[in-house]
Amino acid sequence: MVSAVFHSPLEASAPPVTSTHSPIGKAMSKPKTEAPAAPVVSARPSAASRDFRGVWMAVLPPVLGLACLVLLWQLIASTSNSGIPKPAETWAQALEVFSDPFYSEGPNDQGIGWNVLASLQRVAIGFGLAAAVGIPAGFAIGRFEFLSRMFNPLISLLRPVSPLAWLPIGLLVFKGANPAAIWTIFICSIWPMIINTAVGVQRVPQDYMNVARVLNLSEWKIFTKILFPAVLPYLLTGVRLAVGTAWLVIVAAEMLTGGVGIGFWVWDEWNNLNVSSIIIAIFVIGIVGLLLEFALIKIATLFTFEEVKS
């Protein structure tokens, strides 16, 4: 008897199941692999090249500027009969001057190092006195409108006066060249600190003062908690301007008063017709002023707060 085997339509249409244990099953179950993509070449410069470019741009322009100055100096010294020494002659003189900058052979014959230190000492004393008077005066003038109206005309009248015009007054009052030079530094340094401090106080937002009035804060609390932190950038700007002015004025004051100092050293070298030493002194004065400015900028950055962006 022949028996017939019948399959359902679902069983007939189903694909054959292939075992994964067989080689055919492994071949059919293995996923296709794609070819690796080509690497994308970035057009941005690498970090090393950016660092090299930054160093190059920081070094090359100043070097070119100094080279142009030396070239111009060489041309003027070679083509004129003004007696200006050439850069090579000045360099040889500088090596001699700085070989022993702290020698001392009398009150009027000392090395350039002692003269620079004497000038810096006068600047420090005069500037310190100006800061002790000018900064509190600036806070008071900016804080109280009555004092502002009282002293603003006097400041506007006296500030444009040349600092050297005050030197004879110092000689008359103090009867000495050294205190007269310090007085000149004091009178030329006090105006930038008064003005910048007063402007900083006047620019404090009125809302802060209203809150202090509501909280019934004392003047000391207002000064330490509100005014001083807000005015500090203005105050440091005034200090920078005052130091730069003081270093400029001390050279001229020492030329007139004499004694030990970089200004007197320049004048003494001129009397000896040593122009190379005068040029050396000009570079020394510029370098010292640059170092003072750089130090004050670094101090100012410590108290400068930038708003954090979210």
C-alpha positions as CSV (number, residue, x, y, z in Angstrom):
1,M,0.0,0.0,0.0
2,V,1.4,3.3,-1.1
3,S,1.1,6.0,1.5
4,A,1.2,9.7,0.3
5,V,3.0,12.3,2.4
6,F,1.4,15.7,2.3
7,H,3.1,19.0,3.4
8,S,1.4,22.2,4.3
9,P,1.9,25.3,2.2
10,L,3.9,27.0,4.9
11,E,6.3,24.1,5.1
12,A,6.7,24.0,1.3
13,S,7.4,27.7,1.0
14,A,9.9,27.9,3.9
15,P,13.6,28.1,2.9
16,P,15.8,25.3,3.8
17,V,17.5,25.7,7.2
18,T,21.2,25.6,6.9
19,S,23.2,24.5,9.9
20,T,25.9,26.9,11.1
21,H,28.1,24.0,12.0
22,S,28.6,23.0,8.3
23,P,31.0,24.8,6.0
24,I,28.1,26.0,3.9
25,G,26.4,27.4,6.9
26,K,29.5,29.2,8.0
27,A,30.0,30.7,4.6
28,M,26.4,31.8,4.4
29,S,26.4,33.3,7.9
30,K,29.7,35.2,7.6
31,P,29.0,39.0,7.2
32,K,30.5,40.8,4.2
33,T,33.5,43.0,4.9
34,E,33.8,46.4,3.4
35,A,36.9,48.0,2.1
36,P,38.6,50.4,4.6
37,A,37.8,54.1,3.9
38,A,40.6,56.3,2.7
39,P,42.1,58.5,5.5
40,V,40.8,62.1,5.5
41,V,43.7,64.5,5.3
42,S,43.0,67.6,7.5
43,A,43.7,71.0,6.1
44,R,44.5,72.5,9.5
45,P,48.1,72.9,10.5
46,S,49.5,70.7,13.2
47,A,50.0,71.9,16.8
48,A,53.8,71.9,16.3
49,S,53.6,74.1,13.2
50,R,51.3,76.5,15.1
51,D,53.7,76.7,18.0
52,F,56.6,77.3,15.6
53,R,54.7,80.1,13.9
54,G,53.8,81.7,17.2
55,V,57.4,81.7,18.3
56,W,58.6,82.9,14.9
57,M,56.1,85.8,15.0
58,A,57.1,86.7,18.6
59,V,60.8,86.8,17.8
60,L,61.2,88.0,14.3
61,P,59.5,91.4,14.4
62,P,61.4,92.7,17.4
63,V,64.7,91.5,15.9
64,L,63.9,93.2,12.6
65,G,63.0,96.4,14.5
66,L,66.3,96.4,16.3
67,A,68.2,95.6,13.1
68,C,66.5,98.6,11.4
69,L,67.5,100.9,14.3
70,V,71.1,99.7,14.2
71,L,71.2,100.1,10.4
72,L,69.8,103.6,10.6
73,W,72.3,104.5,13.4
74,Q,75.1,103.2,11.3
75,L,74.1,105.2,8.3
76,I,73.7,108.5,10.3
77,A,77.1,107.9,12.1
78,S,78.8,107.1,8.7
79,T,77.4,110.0,6.6
80,S,77.4,112.9,9.0
81,N,80.0,114.8,10.9
82,S,77.9,115.2,14.1
83,G,80.3,113.1,16.2
84,I,77.8,110.3,16.8
85,P,79.8,107.1,17.4
86,K,79.1,104.0,15.4
87,P,77.4,101.0,16.9
88,A,80.6,99.0,17.0
89,E,82.4,101.8,19.0
90,T,79.4,102.1,21.4
91,W,79.4,98.3,21.9
92,A,83.1,98.3,22.8
93,Q,82.5,101.2,25.2
94,A,79.5,99.3,26.7
95,L,81.7,96.2,27.4
96,E,84.1,98.5,29.3
97,V,81.3,100.2,31.2
98,F,79.6,97.0,32.3
99,S,82.9,95.2,33.1
100,D,82.8,96.9,36.5
101,P,79.4,98.7,37.0
102,F,79.8,99.1,40.8
103,Y,83.2,100.7,41.2
104,S,83.4,103.7,43.4
105,E,86.3,106.2,43.3
106,G,84.6,109.1,45.1
107,P,81.2,110.7,45.3
108,N,81.3,112.0,41.7
109,D,83.0,109.0,40.1
110,Q,81.0,105.8,40.5
111,G,79.9,103.0,38.2
112,I,76.7,103.0,36.2
113,G,75.2,100.4,38.6
114,W,75.4,102.7,41.6
115,N,73.9,105.6,39.6
116,V,70.9,103.5,38.4
117,L,70.3,102.3,42.0
118,A,70.4,105.9,43.3
119,S,67.9,107.0,40.7
120,L,65.6,104.0,41.6
121,Q,65.9,104.9,45.3
122,R,64.7,108.4,44.6
123,V,61.9,107.2,42.4
124,A,60.8,104.7,45.1
125,I,60.7,107.3,47.9
126,G,58.9,109.9,45.8
127,F,56.5,107.5,44.3
128,G,55.8,105.9,47.7
129,L,55.0,109.3,49.2
130,A,52.7,110.1,46.2
131,A,50.9,106.8,46.6
132,A,50.4,107.3,50.3
133,V,48.8,110.7,49.7
134,G,47.3,110.3,46.2
135,I,45.4,107.0,46.6
136,P,43.4,108.0,49.7
137,A,42.8,111.4,48.2
138,G,41.5,109.8,45.1
139,F,39.1,107.7,47.1
140,A,37.8,110.7,49.1
141,I,37.4,112.9,46.0
142,G,35.5,110.2,44.1
143,R,33.4,109.2,47.1
144,F,32.2,112.6,48.2
145,E,30.8,115.1,45.7
146,F,31.6,118.1,47.8
147,L,35.3,117.2,47.8
148,S,35.2,116.5,44.1
149,R,33.8,120.0,43.4
150,M,36.4,121.5,45.7
151,F,39.5,119.9,44.4
152,N,38.8,119.3,40.7
153,P,39.6,122.9,39.7
154,L,42.9,122.7,41.6
155,I,43.9,119.5,40.0
156,S,43.0,120.8,36.5
157,L,45.1,123.9,37.2
158,L,48.2,122.2,38.6
159,R,48.3,118.9,36.7
160,P,49.5,120.4,33.3
161,V,52.5,122.2,35.0
162,S,55.8,120.7,33.9
163,P,57.4,118.7,36.8
164,L,60.7,120.5,36.4
165,A,58.9,123.7,37.2
166,W,58.5,122.4,40.7
167,L,62.2,121.7,41.1
168,P,63.2,125.3,42.2
169,I,60.4,125.2,44.8
170,G,61.9,122.1,46.2
171,L,65.4,123.6,46.3
172,L,64.0,126.6,48.0
173,V,62.0,124.7,50.6
174,F,64.2,121.7,51.3
175,K,67.7,123.3,50.8
176,G,69.1,120.2,49.2
177,A,69.4,118.6,45.8
178,N,68.3,115.1,46.9
179,P,65.1,116.1,48.7
180,A,64.3,118.5,45.8
181,A,64.5,115.6,43.3
182,I,62.3,113.5,45.5
183,W,59.8,116.3,45.8
184,T,59.7,116.6,42.0
185,I,59.0,112.9,41.7
186,F,56.3,113.2,44.3
187,I,54.5,116.1,42.6
188,C,54.6,114.5,39.1
189,S,53.4,111.1,40.4
190,I,50.5,112.1,42.5
191,W,48.2,113.4,39.7
192,P,47.7,110.1,37.8
193,M,46.9,108.2,41.0
194,I,44.4,110.8,42.2
195,I,42.6,111.1,38.9
196,N,42.4,107.4,38.1
197,T,41.4,106.4,41.6
198,A,38.7,109.1,41.7
199,V,37.3,108.1,38.3
200,G,37.2,104.4,39.4
201,V,35.2,105.3,42.5
202,Q,32.8,107.4,40.5
203,R,32.2,104.5,38.0
204,V,31.1,102.1,40.7
205,P,27.5,101.1,39.9
206,Q,25.0,103.0,41.9
207,D,23.1,99.8,42.7
208,Y,26.0,98.7,44.8
209,M,25.9,101.8,46.9
210,N,22.1,101.5,47.2
211,V,22.5,98.0,48.6
212,A,25.2,99.2,51.0
213,R,22.8,102.0,52.2
214,V,20.0,99.5,52.7
215,L,22.3,97.2,54.7
216,N,23.5,100.2,56.7
217,L,27.1,99.4,56.1
218,S,29.8,101.5,57.6
219,E,32.2,103.5,55.5
220,W,35.0,101.0,56.2
221,K,32.8,98.2,55.0
222,I,31.9,100.1,51.9
223,F,35.6,100.8,51.2
224,T,36.8,97.2,51.8
225,K,33.9,95.2,50.3
226,I,32.7,97.4,47.5
227,L,34.9,100.3,46.5
228,F,38.4,98.8,46.7
229,P,37.7,95.6,44.6
230,A,35.9,97.7,42.0
231,V,38.5,100.5,41.8
232,L,41.6,98.3,41.9
233,P,42.0,98.1,38.0
234,Y,41.8,101.9,37.8
235,L,44.2,102.3,40.7
236,L,46.8,100.0,39.1
237,T,46.5,102.0,35.8
238,G,47.2,105.2,37.7
239,V,50.2,103.5,39.4
240,R,51.6,102.5,36.0
241,L,51.3,106.0,34.6
242,A,52.8,107.5,37.7
243,V,55.9,105.2,37.7
244,G,56.5,105.9,34.0
245,T,56.3,109.6,34.5
246,A,58.5,109.4,37.6
247,W,61.2,107.5,35.8
248,L,61.1,110.1,33.0
249,V,61.4,113.0,35.3
250,I,64.2,111.8,37.5
251,V,66.7,111.8,34.7
252,A,66.0,115.5,34.0
253,A,65.9,116.4,37.7
254,E,69.3,114.8,38.3
255,M,70.8,116.6,35.4
256,L,69.9,119.9,37.2
257,T,70.6,118.9,40.8
258,G,73.7,116.8,40.4
259,G,74.8,114.0,42.8
260,V,74.8,110.3,42.1
261,G,72.2,109.2,39.6
262,I,71.7,108.1,36.0
263,G,70.7,111.7,35.0
264,F,73.9,113.1,36.6
265,W,75.9,110.4,34.9
266,V,74.6,111.4,31.5
267,W,75.4,115.0,32.2
268,D,78.9,114.2,33.5
269,E,79.7,112.1,30.4
270,W,78.5,115.0,28.2
271,N,80.9,117.3,30.0
272,N,83.7,114.7,29.2
273,L,82.5,114.6,25.6
274,N,81.9,110.9,25.9
275,V,79.0,110.4,23.6
276,S,79.2,106.6,23.6
277,S,78.5,106.6,27.3
278,I,75.5,108.8,26.7
279,I,74.0,106.4,24.2
280,I,74.7,103.6,26.6
281,A,72.8,105.5,29.3
282,I,69.9,106.0,26.9
283,F,69.6,102.3,26.4
284,V,69.9,101.6,30.2
285,I,67.2,104.1,31.0
286,G,64.9,102.5,28.4
287,I,65.6,99.0,29.6
288,V,64.9,99.9,33.3
289,G,61.7,101.7,32.3
290,L,60.6,98.7,30.3
291,L,61.3,96.3,33.2
292,L,59.3,98.6,35.5
293,E,56.4,98.6,33.1
294,F,56.5,94.9,32.6
295,A,56.5,94.2,36.3
296,L,53.5,96.5,36.9
297,I,51.6,94.8,34.0
298,K,52.2,91.4,35.6
299,I,51.0,92.7,38.9
300,A,47.9,94.2,37.2
301,T,47.0,90.9,35.6
302,L,46.9,89.2,39.0
303,F,44.0,91.5,39.9
304,T,42.2,91.4,36.6
305,F,39.2,89.2,36.5
306,E,37.6,88.1,33.3
307,E,34.0,87.1,33.0
308,V,33.6,83.3,32.5
309,K,31.6,82.5,29.5
310,S,29.2,79.6,29.8
